Amino acid sequence: MTTLAELRARFAPVIETIAQGTLDRERERTLPHGAVRALAEAGFGTVRLPVEAGGLGATFGQLTSLLVDLAAADANLPQIWRGHIAFVEDLLITPHAEFRQRWLRRIADRAVIGNAWSEIGSVERGSQGTKVAVEGEHAEVTGRKYYTTGSYFADYSDTLVEAADGSQHIAVVPLVQAAVTRSDDWDGFGQKLTGTGTIVYDRARLDARDVIPFEDRFGYQTAVYQLVLIAVHAGIAAAVREDATAAVAARTRTYSHGNADRVREDPQILQVLGEISAVAATAEALAGQVAEAIEEAARAAGAGGEEERSALVAAELASARAQVVTSRLVPEAATRLFDALGASAVRETSALDRHWRNARTVASHNPWVYKAREIGAFEVNGTEPGYQWSIGTVGSREDASAPVPI
């Protein structure tokens, strides 16, 4: 089995190059097309694929460590790969054998998969405005998706669609065709370079074999999606620690009302650095714990009965607990950085504000307040958390088991 040290050695040169370009991309709002392709060519999309399928056979713990490393270099990149990671995980346990083998080969050949699940506007909760029609060997998808993270850089998009009978499916749509329009219209103040914008499908064509029922999707997917965001938070915290430490060590100007002639010896400033370091270590440890819980859920997949259900509950609760903690502590640590550095740190050339903006944006996905309530309901009443959820207007067709938007 590939070791974490081997995996890190493989991707370290690419991640180092990505880190060197982060500030320029941030200042100029340059989308990281080159970085995504460099990771793909290095095999990042195959990390979880079995070795016999042309992959690297990594565990969830190993993948998570790589995601934290990558997020420390550029917080946008792991989120870009979030849909791809979930798609690969589904391949590993899908009951659709021919679909699995075909897509495992494509992933091994460096195909990149994006995400297109969410819709905005007046769509009813539990339904999809994006429709699929299957005729013989071909299918067509028509509709509009938003929050399509990763698809701006991808070859295919993992798209949630609805058939005429109301059933929901996953359609893997080739993105390089005239019937697909991708827009970089994400206007969030953080995670600006994730390509989290709009896709419009105008009778986009795909192979009918690439339309499969959503109900067959792997059960621990919500925890996997959240794990990537937790790893992003851990990487941001690590970057805050690194930037704060380097800046404090380099400072020569001190305040007359400070506590030492050198900033690096000022006990109050050192306290701030200690707090930031504690948050970074905690976030990384929590990401590792979630990865372990998901690894157990992956092992139990298909076992059925209490074993599989218990593993799903444990994975969902682990990811929710970590989300609650990191969503509060990491943005706070990104703010404390400025307490250690003063006014010179707010210059746009340093782009240190990106850490808070990115952390706050990540914390706004899948609101943690609802996850905290679910944890409390489990602790007090033994109520299982929800594994899938939906967002939209309330109409006559609400379905409590509708898919989770990502």
C-alpha positions in Angstrom: 0.0 0.0 0.0 1.2 3.5 -0.8 2.4 5.4 2.3 1.5 9.0 3.2 5.2 9.9 2.9 5.2 8.5 -0.7 2.0 10.4 -1.5 3.4 13.6 -0.2 6.6 13.2 -2.1 4.6 12.6 -5.3 2.5 15.8 -4.9 4.9 18.1 -3.1 6.4 19.6 -6.2 3.0 20.4 -7.7 1.7 21.8 -4.3 4.8 23.9 -3.9 4.3 25.4 -7.4 0.7 26.1 -6.6 1.7 27.9 -3.4 4.1 30.1 -5.2 1.4 31.4 -7.5 -1.4 31.8 -4.8 -0.9 35.5 -4.1 -0.8 36.5 -7.7 -3.9 34.5 -8.5 -5.7 36.0 -5.5 -4.8 39.6 -6.4 -5.6 39.3 -10.1 -8.5 36.9 -9.7 -6.9 34.4 -12.1 -8.6 31.0 -12.1 -6.3 28.1 -11.4 -6.7 26.2 -14.6 -3.0 25.3 -14.7 -3.0 24.1 -11.1 -6.0 21.9 -11.6 -4.5 20.3 -14.7 -1.1 19.9 -13.0 -2.7 18.0 -10.1 -4.7 15.9 -12.5 -1.6 14.9 -14.5 0.2 14.0 -11.3 -2.7 11.6 -10.5 -4.5 13.6 -7.8 -7.8 12.4 -9.1 -6.8 8.8 -8.7 -5.7 9.0 -5.1 -8.6 6.9 -3.8 -8.7 4.5 -6.8 -7.4 1.0 -6.1 -3.9 0.3 -7.4 -5.2 -2.5 -9.6 -7.5 0.1 -11.3 -4.6 2.5 -12.0 -4.9 4.5 -8.8 -2.8 5.2 -5.7 -5.0 3.2 -3.3 -5.0 5.8 -0.5 -7.0 5.7 2.7 -9.3 8.5 3.6 -6.7 9.6 6.2 -4.0 9.9 3.6 -6.3 11.7 1.2 -7.3 14.1 4.0 -3.6 14.9 4.8 -3.1 15.7 1.1 -6.1 18.0 1.1 -4.9 19.9 4.2 -1.5 20.3 2.5 -3.2 21.6 -0.6 -5.5 23.9 1.2 -2.6 25.4 3.1 -1.1 26.2 -0.3 -4.3 27.5 -1.9 -7.7 27.0 -0.2 -9.6 27.0 -3.5 -8.0 23.9 -4.9 -9.4 21.2 -2.5 -12.9 22.6 -2.9 -12.5 22.4 -6.7 -11.8 18.7 -6.3 -14.7 18.1 -3.9 -17.2 16.8 -6.5 -14.5 14.6 -8.1 -13.7 13.0 -4.8 -17.3 12.1 -4.0 -17.8 10.8 -7.6 -14.8 8.5 -7.2 -16.1 7.3 -3.9 -19.4 6.4 -5.4 -17.7 4.4 -8.1 -16.0 2.3 -5.5 -19.3 0.9 -4.2 -21.9 1.5 -6.9 -24.0 -1.5 -7.8 -23.7 -0.5 -11.5 -20.7 -2.7 -12.5 -20.4 -1.6 -16.1 -20.7 2.1 -15.2 -18.1 1.5 -12.5 -15.5 -0.1 -14.8 -16.0 2.5 -17.5 -15.6 5.4 -15.3 -12.7 3.9 -13.3 -10.8 3.7 -16.6 -11.6 7.3 -17.4 -10.5 8.5 -14.0 -7.3 6.5 -14.3 -6.8 8.3 -17.7 -6.9 11.7 -15.8 -10.5 12.7 -16.4 -11.7 15.4 -14.0 -15.3 15.5 -12.7 -17.1 18.5 -11.5 -20.3 19.1 -9.5 -23.7 20.4 -10.7 -26.3 19.6 -8.1 -27.7 22.8 -6.7 -30.3 25.2 -8.2 -31.3 28.6 -7.1 -34.5 30.6 -7.5 -38.0 29.3 -7.1 -37.3 25.6 -7.4 -39.3 23.6 -4.9 -37.5 21.9 -2.1 -37.2 18.2 -3.0 -37.4 18.7 -6.8 -35.1 19.6 -9.7 -35.6 22.0 -12.5 -32.9 20.3 -14.5 -34.5 17.5 -16.6 -33.2 14.4 -18.3 -34.7 12.6 -21.3 -33.5 9.2 -22.3 -34.0 7.8 -25.8 -32.3 4.6 -26.8 -28.6 4.9 -26.4 -28.5 8.6 -25.8 -29.8 11.1 -23.2 -30.3 14.8 -23.1 -30.1 17.2 -20.1 -31.7 20.6 -20.1 -31.7 23.1 -17.2 -29.6 25.5 -15.1 -27.3 24.8 -12.1 -25.5 27.0 -9.7 -22.8 26.4 -7.1 -21.2 24.1 -9.7 -17.9 23.9 -7.9 -15.1 22.4 -10.0 -17.1 22.1 -13.2 -15.4 25.2 -14.7 -12.2 23.2 -14.8 -13.6 19.7 -15.4 -14.2 17.4 -18.3 -17.5 16.1 -17.0 -20.0 17.2 -14.5 -21.8 14.9 -11.9 -25.3 16.4 -12.5 -28.4 15.9 -10.4 -31.4 15.7 -12.8 -35.1 14.7 -12.7 -36.9 12.5 -15.2 -40.5 13.0 -16.5 -41.9 10.7 -13.8 -40.3 12.7 -11.0 -37.5 10.2 -10.2 -34.1 11.7 -9.7 -30.8 10.6 -11.3 -27.2 11.3 -11.6 -26.2 12.2 -15.2 -22.5 12.5 -16.0 -22.5 15.2 -18.7 -19.5 15.9 -21.0 -18.9 19.6 -20.6 -17.0 20.2 -23.8 -19.9 20.6 -26.2 -21.9 23.5 -27.7 -25.0 22.6 -25.6 -23.2 23.4 -22.3 -22.4 26.9 -21.2 -20.2 27.4 -18.1 -19.9 30.8 -16.4 -17.6 32.0 -13.8 -20.2 34.2 -12.1 -19.6 33.2 -8.5 -19.5 36.5 -6.6 -18.8 35.3 -3.1 -16.2 37.4 -1.1 -14.2 34.2 -0.4 -13.1 31.1 -2.2 -13.3 33.3 -5.3 -11.3 31.0 -7.6 -13.3 27.8 -7.2 -15.4 28.4 -10.3 -18.5 28.0 -8.3 -20.8 29.5 -10.9 -23.5 28.6 -13.4 -23.9 25.8 -15.9 -26.7 26.0 -18.5 -27.6 22.8 -20.3 -29.5 23.2 -23.6 -30.3 19.6 -24.6 -26.7 18.5 -23.6 -26.0 15.1 -25.0 -24.6 12.1 -23.1 -24.5 8.4 -23.2 -27.7 6.9 -21.7 -25.5 4.5 -19.7 -24.3 7.5 -17.8 -27.6 8.1 -16.2 -28.1 6.2 -13.0 -30.7 6.4 -10.2 -29.8 8.8 -7.4 -31.2 6.4 -4.8 -28.2 4.1 -5.5 -25.7 6.8 -4.4 -23.4 5.9 -1.6 -24.8 6.5 1.9 -22.0 8.4 3.5 -21.7 11.0 0.8 -22.7 14.0 3.0 -19.9 13.2 5.4 -17.4 13.0 2.5 -18.5 16.4 1.1 -18.2 17.9 4.6 -14.8 16.3 5.1 -13.3 18.2 2.2 -14.5 21.5 3.7 -13.1 20.5 7.1 -9.8 19.8 5.5 -10.0 23.2 3.8 -10.5 24.8 7.2 -7.5 22.9 8.6 -5.4 24.0 5.6 -6.4 27.6 6.1 -5.6 27.4 9.8 -2.1 26.0 8.9 -1.6 28.9 6.4 -2.6 31.4 9.1 -0.1 29.9 11.5 2.7 29.9 8.9 2.0 33.5 7.8 1.6 34.8 11.3 4.7 33.1 12.6 6.9 34.3 9.7 5.6 37.9 10.0 6.1 38.1 13.7 9.6 36.6 13.4 10.6 39.2 10.8 9.2 42.3 12.5 11.7 44.9 13.7 9.3 47.8 14.6 7.8 47.7 18.0 5.2 49.7 19.9 6.3 51.9 22.8 3.5 50.4 24.9 4.4 46.8 24.0 6.1 44.3 26.2 9.5 43.8 24.6 12.0 45.5 22.3 11.5 42.7 19.8 8.1 41.6 18.7 9.1 38.0 18.7 9.8 38.3 22.4 6.5 40.0 23.3 4.5 37.6 25.5 1.1 39.0 24.4 2.0 38.5 20.8 3.4 35.0 21.5 0.1 34.2 23.2 -1.8 35.1 20.0 0.6 32.8 18.0 0.0 30.1 20.5 -3.8 30.4 20.1 -3.5 30.3 16.3 -1.2 27.2 16.6 -3.7 25.5 18.8 -6.5 26.1 16.4 -4.5 24.7 13.5 -3.5 21.6 15.3 -7.1 21.1 16.5 -8.5 21.5 13.0 -6.1 19.0 11.5 -6.8 16.5 14.3 -10.5 16.8 13.7 -10.1 16.3 10.0 -8.2 13.1 10.8 -10.9 11.9 13.1 -13.6 12.5 10.5 -11.5 10.6 7.9 -11.2 7.6 10.3 -15.0 7.6 10.7 -15.6 7.7 7.0 -13.1 5.0 6.4 -15.2 2.8 8.7 -18.3 3.7 6.8 -16.6 2.8 3.6 -15.6 -0.6 5.0 -19.1 -1.3 6.2 -20.8 -0.2 2.9 -23.0 -3.0 1.6 -22.9 -4.9 4.9 -26.4 -3.9 5.7 -28.1 -4.1 9.1 -26.8 -2.5 12.2 -23.1 -2.5 11.2 -23.6 -0.3 8.2 -26.1 2.0 9.9 -23.9 2.5 12.9 -21.0 3.4 10.7 -23.1 5.9 8.8 -24.3 7.5 12.0 -20.8 7.7 13.3 -19.4 9.3 10.1 -22.2 11.9 9.9 -21.8 12.9 13.6 -18.1 13.1 13.4 -18.2 15.4 10.4 -21.0 17.5 12.0 -19.0 17.9 15.3 -15.9 18.9 13.4 -17.9 21.3 11.3 -19.3 23.1 14.3 -15.8 23.5 15.8 -13.8 24.5 12.8 -16.5 26.9 11.5 -16.1 29.0 14.6 -12.4 28.6 15.5 -10.8 28.9 12.1 -12.3 32.3 11.1 -11.5 33.5 14.6 -7.9 32.4 14.2 -7.7 34.2 10.8 -8.9 37.4 12.6 -6.4 37.0 15.5 -3.6 37.1 12.9 -4.2 40.8 12.6 -4.0 41.2 16.4 -0.4 40.0 16.2 0.7 42.1 13.2 -1.1 45.5 13.4 -2.0 47.8 10.6 0.7 46.8 8.2 -1.0 43.4 7.8 -4.1 44.9 6.2 -2.2 46.0 3.0 -3.8 44.5 -0.1 -0.4 43.4 -1.3 -0.1 40.9 1.5 -3.7 39.5 0.8 -3.8 38.2 4.4 -7.5 39.0 4.4 -8.1 36.0 2.1 -7.7 33.6 5.1 -10.7 35.1 6.9 -12.7 35.5 3.7 -12.1 31.9 2.7 -12.7 30.5 6.1 -15.9 32.4 6.6 -17.1 31.3 3.1 -16.4 27.7 3.8 -18.1 28.0 7.2 -21.3 29.2 5.4 -21.7 25.9 3.4 -24.3 23.6 4.9 -25.1 25.8 7.9 -23.4 24.5 11.0 -26.2 25.7 13.4 -28.5 23.0 12.0 -25.7 20.4 12.4 -25.3 21.4 16.0 -29.0 20.9 16.6 -28.8 17.5 15.1 -25.9 16.6 17.3 -27.9 17.7 20.3 -30.9 15.7 19.2 -28.8 12.6 18.9 -27.1 13.1 22.3 -30.3 13.7 24.2 -32.9 11.7 22.3 -30.9 9.3 20.2 -32.3 10.8 17.0 -30.3 9.9 14.0 -28.9 12.8 11.9 -30.2 13.4 8.4 -27.9 11.9 5.7 -29.3 13.9 2.8 -31.1 17.2 2.7 -32.5 19.7 0.2 -33.0 23.4 -0.1 -35.7 25.4 -2.0 -39.1 26.9 -1.7 -41.8 24.9 0.1 -44.5 23.5 -2.3 -46.7 20.5 -2.6 -43.9 18.2 -3.6 -41.5 18.3 -0.7 -39.6 15.1 -0.3 -37.6 14.7 3.0 -35.3 12.2 1.3 -34.3 14.6 -1.5 -30.6 14.9 -2.3 -28.2 17.1 -0.4 -27.0 20.2 -2.3 -23.3 20.7 -2.3 
